[in-house]
């Protein structure tokens, strides 16, 4: 996924199907300069992590 699309998804009130390594995730925030997204798995919202935006897949 590109950074601009990740920013659009994180700002949207509509839930979008996004996965990271095959796991459904929610994008909380995107750092445009570094290309890093703050995400958490839908199955475990307390497991936040920073991942490269290019590793996210929109389904």
C-alpha positions in Angstrom: 0.0 0.0 0.0 1.3 3.5 -0.6 1.5 6.1 2.1 -1.2 8.4 0.8 -3.7 5.6 0.6 -2.9 4.5 4.2 -3.4 8.1 5.3 -6.8 8.2 3.6 -7.8 4.9 5.3 -6.7 6.1 8.7 -8.7 9.3 8.4 -11.9 7.7 7.0 -14.8 6.9 9.3 -15.5 3.8 7.2 -13.8 0.6 8.2 -11.6 -0.6 5.3 -10.3 -4.2 5.0 -6.5 -4.0 5.6 -4.1 -6.8 6.5 -0.6 -7.0 7.8 1.1 -10.4 7.3 -2.3 -11.9 6.6 -3.9 -10.5 9.8 -6.8 -7.9 9.7 -5.6 -4.7 11.2 -6.8 -1.1 12.0 -4.6 1.8 11.0 -4.4 4.4 13.8 -1.9 6.8 12.4 0.6 7.2 9.5 3.9 9.0 9.6 4.1 10.3 6.0 7.8 11.2 6.3 9.0 7.8 7.6 6.4 5.7 5.8 5.5 4.0 9.1 2.0 3.2 10.2 0.8 2.7 13.8 -1.6 -0.3 13.6 -3.2 -2.9 15.8 -4.7 -6.3 15.0 -8.5 -6.3 15.1 -8.4 -9.4 17.3 -6.2 -7.7 19.9 -6.5 -3.9 20.0 -3.9 -3.6 22.8 -1.2 -5.1 20.6 -0.2 -1.8 18.9 2.9 -1.8 16.7 4.7 0.3 14.1 5.1 -1.2 10.6 6.2 -0.1 7.2 3.2 1.1 5.2 4.4 -0.9 2.1 3.7 -4.1 4.2 0.0 -3.3 4.5 -2.4 -4.8 2.0 -5.9 -3.4 1.2 -8.4 -6.2 0.6 
